[in-house]
Amino acid sequence: MSTTEYTKVYYGNFILVTRIKNELEASGIVPIIKDEGESQRLAGYASLNQGYQEVFVHNDELTKAMGIINRLKAEMEAS
């Protein structure tokens, strides 16, 4: 079993991921954005998840990041 120092905290479209990324960075968290659809496109393959991205954060910042993401999700659902 492989271990990683990063955990996926969100999966969504480019616009929502950008908002979450900006909020995390404003709090001093440096997220990693993974875009499998773009990687597949660049490699010449078709993609079913075009436009969707994953947000990963370091495990040391996971608790703080989840608090921010849960707040943003609540705000988006309330809108």
N, C-alpha and C positions, 0 to 999 in steps of 0.2 A: 504494500500500500504506500503510495507516495504522500508525502506531507508537503504542505505549502505554507508560506508565511502570509498569504493573502486569502481573503474570503470574498465571495461574490455577495454584494449587498443590494443590488438592484439590476433589473433588466427592463428595458423599455425603449421607446422611440428616441430619436436624436434630440428632439426638443426637450423632453423631460430629463434625459440624461445630462444635457448641457446645464439645465437648471440645478440639478443635484450636484454636478461637478463644481459649479460656481459656488454653491453654498458650502460644500465640503472644503474647498480651497480657502474660502473666507474664514473658516474656522481653523486653518492651519493643517488640514488633512490633505495629503496628496493622493488622489484616487488614480487608479489605472483603468482606462477605458479600453475595452476589447470589442472590436467590430468584426465578427466572423464573416458577415455578409460582404464587407468591403475586401477582406482578405481573400475570400473565395472569388470575388469578381476580378481582383488583380491577378489571380492565378489562372483565370480563364474558365472558371466553373460557374454554374448557375447557383443561385442562393434562394432559399425559401424565406429567410429571415432578413431580407434587405431592409436597411433602415433601422434595425434594432441593435442595441448595444448593451454590453454588460459593464457594470461598475464594480471594481474590486478595491478593497482597502486593506492596509496592513493589519494583521491581527491585533497589534498593540493599540490601534485606533478604532477597533470594531465597535466598542460600546458607545463611544462618542459619535461615531458615524451613524449608527443605527438610531440614535436619538434625533439627529438632524433629519435623516431620511423619513422616520415615522412622522415627524412634525410636518415635513413637506407633503407627504402623502395625505395627511389629514387636511391640509390647506387645499390641495388639489381636489379632493373629494368634496369639500365644502363649497367649492366654486361652482 
